[in-house]
Amino acid sequence: MFKFSDPIEVAAHCARAALGMMDRHGVPAHPNNFIIWYAFVADRDPELTKAINGVLRAGQKFSDDVCADLYERFFGTSQHEAELRAVGQRIENAVAQVLAYLSTANQGAAQYGEALVSFSGELNRDPAPNDLGDLIRGILDETKSMIEVNRQLEERLESSSGEIARLREDLDQLKREATTDALTGLANRKLFDVALREAALEGEEDRSFLCLLMIDIDFFKQFNDSHGHMLGDQVLKLVARTIQDSVKGKDTAARYGGEEFAVILPGTRLIEAIAVADTIRRNVASRKVLNRRTNQVLGQVTLSIGVAEYEFGESLGAFVHRADEALYMAKREGRNRVISQTELRGTQALDFEP
């Protein structure tokens, strides 16, 4: 969660600048929006800066959806997290109920044991026939009571076990949703960050190869503007399916943000990663986008892809940046191509049009 810890003078300057930028770009001055722009002006998060600059370069409006996405990605306490806590609390309550049932059953068993000891003592004293009948009836009554207690316990445990099983399924589903992009079904940015960190640690330990693909859909903004967001979403799904079909095993395919995707390739050499990237590029380029309502062919979707190989000891930021630079170079070189880090030597990063 974002924390306001700047000195008063700095905070005042950033607040004025943030409100000014929000006004210029038509952003409603809601508290969540203010947090986004304050952090942008204060240059707190390079990824946030990149995301906002990307929207600005693309000439997009900061709509409610765009602002909500930015807040959720960089500052939000996810609704999924609240739901996870709620399900976790329900599981705790169900377990506590089971423990209470078991405690009650233990008390009943203890009382039954005491009754049997008492009956045993009476039997050892050679009771009269009439008294013996009473003792036997007493034993039967206590046994019936114990059977009933056990029957109720079994029913309650069965009910509680079913509830816990359902809650565990809910919990697993929420965990999947919390790390999955809702539109494409790929890993979301949160899971990407975790997977990349784990892959780098494993690579350091095993001294194994690790590569990263950064993928961007060419001219996606123009396609959205021309054909609308619904068809734009279909393109995102098409690209996501093609990427997912091209990876395997420990590979992680993620929607990095907007029309940008990323693929983590553990145990993969640079030359192999380039081949994977080109397979993805060719497979997407071979598909035609069709308006199913009108059967009109809307054209070809192409990708620009940057490929980088992890260097032991480097920061993950540097690793991602190198893959990004290769992606930008692919854009500058004409799009619909794969560029690896080996082609970056001696080049200077320039801006590009999406």
TAMO-V514939 format. One record per residue. PSI is psi in radians with two decimals (* if undefined). OMEGA is omega in radians with two decimals (999 if undefined). D_LAST is the distance of its C-alpha to the last C-alpha in whole Angstrom. Layout:
PSI_OMEGA_D_LAST, PSI_OMEGA_D_LAST
This chain:
2.47_-3.11_31, 2.38_3.14_30, 2.34_3.09_33, 1.77_-3.09_34, 0.23_-3.13_35, 2.66_3.00_35, 2.75_-3.04_38, -0.78_-3.09_38, -0.77_3.14_37, -0.75_-3.13_34, -0.74_-3.14_33, -0.75_3.13_34, -0.82_-3.12_32, -0.67_-3.14_29, -0.79_3.13_30, -0.77_-3.13_30, -0.70_3.14_27, -0.81_3.13_25, -0.65_3.10_27, -0.78_3.13_26, -0.67_3.11_22, -0.72_3.13_23, -0.75_-3.12_25, -0.60_-3.07_22, 0.18_3.06_20, 0.58_-3.12_22, 2.14_3.11_22, 2.46_-3.05_26, 0.95_3.04_28, 2.71_3.14_29, -0.76_-3.14_30, -0.72_3.11_27, -0.66_3.13_24, -0.72_3.12_27, -0.77_3.14_26, -0.89_-3.02_23, -0.54_3.04_22, -0.82_3.14_26, -0.60_3.11_24, -0.84_3.14_21, -0.70_-3.13_23, -0.11_3.12_26, 0.86_-3.08_23, -0.56_-3.00_25, 1.97_-3.13_22, -0.61_-3.13_19, -0.66_3.07_17, -0.77_3.11_18, -0.78_3.13_16, -0.75_-3.11_13, -0.80_-3.13_13, -0.74_3.10_14, -0.60_3.09_12, -0.73_3.10_8, -0.73_3.14_10, -0.78_-3.13_11, -0.63_-3.11_8, -0.14_-3.13_6, 0.36_-3.14_10, 2.72_3.03_11, 2.59_3.06_15, 1.31_-3.12_17, 3.00_3.10_19, -0.68_-3.13_21, -0.75_3.14_20, -0.80_-3.13_17, -0.73_3.13_20, -0.68_3.12_22, -0.75_3.12_19, -0.77_-3.12_19, -0.79_-3.11_22, -0.71_-3.10_23, -0.67_-2.96_21, -0.35_-3.05_22, -0.34_-2.92_26, 2.56_2.87_27, 1.86_-2.98_30, 2.50_3.01_29, -0.58_3.11_31, -0.66_-3.13_32, -0.70_3.09_33, -0.71_3.12_36, -0.66_3.09_36, -0.75_3.12_37, -0.71_-3.12_39, -0.78_3.12_41, -0.71_3.10_42, -0.70_3.11_43, -0.68_3.11_45, -0.65_3.09_47, -0.75_3.11_47, -0.74_3.13_49, -0.72_-3.14_51, -0.71_3.11_52, -0.72_3.11_53, -0.65_3.12_55, -0.72_3.10_57, -0.77_3.13_57, -0.65_3.10_59, -0.72_3.09_61, -0.78_-3.12_62, -0.65_3.11_63, -0.75_3.10_65, -0.74_3.13_67, -0.68_3.12_68, -0.71_3.10_69, -0.74_3.12_71, -0.71_3.13_73, -0.68_3.13_73, -0.76_3.12_75, -0.69_3.12_77, -0.71_3.10_78, -0.73_3.12_79, -0.68_3.13_81, -0.72_3.13_83, -0.68_3.10_84, -0.74_3.13_85, -0.78_3.12_87, -0.67_3.13_89, -0.72_3.11_89, -0.73_3.12_92, -0.72_-3.14_93, -0.61_-3.13_94, -0.31_-3.13_95, 0.24_3.12_98, 1.21_-3.10_100, 2.75_3.07_99, 2.78_-3.11_101, -0.74_3.13_100, -0.75_3.12_99, -0.61_3.14_97, -0.71_3.10_96, -0.75_3.11_95, -0.72_3.13_93, -0.76_-3.13_91, -0.74_3.10_90, -0.66_3.11_89, -0.76_3.11_87, -0.75_3.14_85, -0.74_3.13_84, -0.79_3.14_83, -0.68_3.13_81, -0.74_3.09_79, -0.73_3.12_78, -0.74_-3.14_77, -0.69_3.09_75, -0.72_3.14_74, -0.73_3.09_72, -0.78_-3.14_70, -0.64_3.12_69, -0.79_3.12_68, -0.69_3.12_66, -0.76_-3.14_65, -0.76_3.13_63, -0.79_-3.11_62, -0.71_3.12_60, -0.68_3.12_59, -0.75_3.11_58, -0.79_-3.13_56, -0.68_3.12_54, -0.72_3.09_53, -0.73_3.12_51, -0.76_3.13_50, -0.70_3.12_49, -0.75_3.11_47, -0.71_3.14_45, -0.66_3.10_44, -0.67_3.07_43, -0.75_3.09_41, -0.73_-3.13_39, -0.77_3.11_39, -0.72_3.13_37, -0.76_3.13_35, -0.68_3.11_34, -0.72_3.10_33, -0.77_-3.12_31, -0.61_-3.11_29, -0.35_-3.11_29, 0.24_-3.10_27, 2.38_3.05_25, 2.18_-3.00_22, -0.62_-3.07_23, -0.83_-2.98_21, -0.33_-3.08_20, -0.02_3.08_24, 2.99_3.01_22, 2.52_3.08_23, -3.08_-3.05_21, -0.65_-3.14_20, -0.83_3.14_24, -0.62_3.09_25, -0.82_-3.12_22, -0.74_3.13_24, -0.81_-3.09_27, -0.67_3.14_27, -0.73_3.12_25, -0.77_-3.14_28, -0.69_-3.14_31, -0.67_3.12_29, -0.73_3.11_29, -0.75_3.12_33, -0.69_3.11_34, -0.68_3.10_33, -0.76_-3.10_35, -0.75_-3.06_38, -0.13_-3.03_38, 0.76_-3.11_36, 2.85_-3.10_34, 2.68_3.08_31, 2.22_3.12_27, 2.79_-3.11_24, 2.31_3.02_20, 2.29_2.96_17, 2.18_-2.96_14, 2.36_3.12_12, 2.40_3.11_8, 2.20_-3.10_8, 2.38_3.03_6, 0.60_-3.08_6, -0.65_-3.14_7, -0.77_3.13_7, -0.69_3.11_9, -0.78_3.12_11, -0.78_-3.12_12, -0.63_-3.08_13, -0.66_-2.96_15, -0.12_3.08_17, 2.84_-3.03_17, -0.52_-3.13_16, -0.79_3.09_19, -0.57_3.06_18, -0.71_3.09_14, -0.64_3.11_17, -0.65_3.09_18, -0.76_3.11_15, -0.72_3.13_15, -0.70_3.12_19, -0.83_3.14_19, -0.75_-3.13_16, -0.77_3.13_18, -0.72_-3.13_22, -0.73_3.10_21, -0.82_-3.11_20, -0.66_3.14_23, -0.27_-3.06_25, -0.06_-3.13_24, 2.91_-3.09_25, 2.98_3.01_29, -2.18_-3.09_31, -0.04_-3.14_30, 2.55_3.10_27, 2.08_3.05_24, 2.28_-3.04_21, 2.63_2.92_19, 1.99_-3.02_17, -0.51_-3.14_15, 2.34_3.13_13, -2.17_3.12_11, 0.33_-3.12_10, 2.39_3.14_10, 2.88_3.11_14, 2.59_3.09_16, 2.17_3.08_20, 2.22_-3.06_23, 1.48_3.10_25, 2.62_3.08_29, 0.46_-3.06_31, 2.24_3.08_29, 2.83_-3.11_29, -0.79_-3.10_26, -0.59_3.10_27, -0.68_3.12_27, -0.66_3.09_24, -0.71_3.12_22, -0.73_3.09_24, -0.79_-3.14_23, -0.75_-3.11_19, -0.57_3.05_20, -0.79_3.10_22, -0.82_-3.11_19, -0.84_-3.10_17, -0.69_-3.13_20, -0.70_3.10_21, -0.77_-3.10_18, -0.41_-3.11_17, -0.17_-3.11_21, 2.48_3.05_21, 2.42_3.11_20, 2.18_-3.06_19, 2.30_2.98_22, 1.84_-3.02_23, -0.43_-3.12_26, -0.65_-3.09_28, -0.12_-3.05_28, 0.35_3.11_27, 2.30_3.05_25, 2.13_-3.04_22, -0.04_3.08_19, -2.86_-3.03_17, 2.50_3.03_16, 2.29_3.09_13, 2.78_-3.11_12, 2.56_2.90_11, 2.34_-3.03_10, 2.32_3.02_13, 2.45_-3.09_14, 2.29_3.10_18, 2.66_3.09_21, 2.37_-3.10_24, 2.38_3.07_26, 2.15_-3.05_28, 2.28_3.08_32, -0.24_-3.12_32, 2.82_3.09_29, 2.68_3.10_27, -0.54_3.09_24, -0.74_3.13_22, -0.68_3.13_22, -0.89_3.14_22, -0.70_-3.12_19, -0.70_-3.13_17, -0.72_3.08_18, -0.67_3.08_16, -0.76_3.14_13, -0.69_3.08_14, -0.67_3.08_14, -0.81_3.14_11, -0.67_3.12_10, -0.67_3.08_12, -0.65_3.07_11, -0.80_-3.10_8, -0.56_-3.08_10, 0.02_3.06_13, 0.00_3.11_12, 3.08_-3.12_10, 0.87_-3.13_12, 2.89_3.09_14, 2.25_3.08_16, 2.31_3.11_16, 2.97_-3.11_19, -0.42_-3.12_20, -0.37_3.14_23, 0.02_-3.13_21, -0.31_-3.03_20, 2.18_3.07_23, 0.04_3.11_23, 2.80_3.13_20, 2.33_-3.11_18, 2.30_3.08_15, 2.83_3.10_13, 2.85_3.13_10, 2.79_3.04_6, 2.39_-3.12_4, *_999_0
